Amino acid sequence: MYKYLFGPVLSRRFGLSLGIDLSPEEKSCNFDCLYCELEKAKPIDHIKHPPKVEDVVKEVKDYLSKNQYPDVITVTANGEPTLYEDLDNLIVQLNKIKNSSKTLILSNGSTINNPTVREALKKFDIVKLSLDAADQKTFEKIDIPLKGIQIQELIECMISFRREYQGFLVF
């Protein structure tokens, strides 16, 4: 019925979660983690066929008009949602319609060094970042990142983001 929505699913950490998939047609991630449940794919730095914010918001509004509000509206992707080019506009629009629901993003943390992404993340009620390794060699073995991503820089930016962010940060 919906192209960009899935669920709601019951999350043990976040309660009833309505998911938004910003890359429903294919994996779009700057990692290709060993443990990933998605098919193997070459790491990329953008979502190839990004949906329009209006289309995503229209689906969310339609869902919310017919169902109870979930505990969280979760932004994710078949890969990394912060690669979505219009993330800031999307979260602004979701915050206008969320009512009692919290907004949540599930991110691998790989773009936390991008000031534009950081500003968008600050508008979410809950930010879930992943950190699988603390050294470059292990990071490259486990997460198989896009060339040029440095784990030490991400760690430093995560620490800095923690100081700036007023919401609920989960690692």
N, C-alpha and C positions, 0 to 999 in steps of 0.2 A: 504494500500500500504506500509506504514512504520510501523515498530514495535515499535520504540522508539520516533518517532516524532508525534506531533499533531499541528493542526492549519495550518497556522497562525491565531491568534485571535487578535482582536483589544482591547488593554488595554488602559483605559483612562489615566493611569499614565505613561505607558511605550511605547505606540504606537503599531505598528504592531509587534507581538511577535510570534516567532516560538518556540514551546515548545519541550523540551526533557524530557521524562519520564523515569527515571532510575529504575522504578519498575512497569512496565506495567501490570504484571500478578496479583499482589496482594498488599494490603496495607503493607507498610514497614515503620513503624514509632515508635519512642520511646515515643510518646504521643498517647492518644486516646481522643482527645478534645471533649467536649460536643457538640460543634457546627460543628464538622467535617462533611463534605459532603460525606466522604467515609464511608464504612460500619464499624461498631464497630469491633475492633480487639485488642488483647492483645498487649501492647507496647513491642517492641523488640529493640535490639541494633545493628542490621545490616540489610542489604537488602538480602533477602534469595536467590534470583536468579539474581545476578548482571550481567548486560550485559558487554561484552568486550568493552573497549574503542574503538577499531578498528571498531566494528560493529556500534556503535553510530556515530562515525565520518564519516563512509562511508555513512550512511543515510543523515547526514547533508550535506556532499559534494554533494550527488546526488540531494537533494532538491535545494541547492544553484545554481547548474549548470542549473536548469530548471526554476527558479523563481527569482523574485527580492529579493534582500537582505532585510531582515526584519530590523526594528529599533533595536530589541533585540533578542538574542538567549537565551531563558530562560531555565535554568536547574532546574528541579523540580522532583517530584516523587509522586507516590501514597503514600504519607507520607513524610519522611524527606530525602532530597537529600544528606545531609552531612554524612549520614550513608553509602554512596557509598564508597567502599574501595579504589577506584582508582580515586578519585575526582581530585587530583592534576594533574595527567597525562591527564585526560579528559580536564581540563581547559587549560592546555598548548597546547593541540592539537586543541581545539576550537579557541584559540587565533591566531593560525597560519592560519586559514581559514575564520575568521569572516569578513574580509574586513572592510566595513564601519559600520557593525552592532556592537552593544555593547553586552557584555555578562552580564547576570543577573542570580542570584540564589535566589530562594524563600525558606527561611529556618525558622524553628521555633526557631532557636538560641540555641538549646539545647546542641550542641557540641562545642560551642564557647570557652569552656575551654580546648579543645584539641589542642595542638600546631600544629599538622599536619593539622588539619582542618583549623585553622587560617591562616596558610601559603597558603593553597589552596584558601581560600576566598579572600586573598589579590590580587590574580591574576584575579578576576572578576572585570569588570567595575562598576557593580552595585550589592550591597549586600542588600537584603531585609530580615530583621530579625523581628520576631514577639515577642512581650512581652505582655502577657495577664494579668499578675498579678505581684504585688510587694512583696507579702508575701507568705510564704510556704503553709499556709492553703488554701488560695484562689487559688493559683497555682495548688495544688493537686485536688481541686474541679473542676476547669475549664479544665485544660489540662490533667489530669489523667496521669502523667508522669511515665516512667519506674522508679522503685524503686531506690533511691539513688541520683536522680537529685535534686539539691538544687537551688532554685530560686535566693538566694542572691549571690551565686557563679557565676551564669549566668549573673546577672546584673553587677557585678564587672568586669567580663571578657568582657562584651559588652562595658563598659566604656573604658576599656583598649584597646580594638580593635579599637574603634573610634579614639584613639590617634595614632595608628599605620597605619591605613588604609588610603590610598591616594585616593581611589575611592569615588563613590557616595553611601552613606549609608542611607537606608530608614528603618524607624521603623513603 
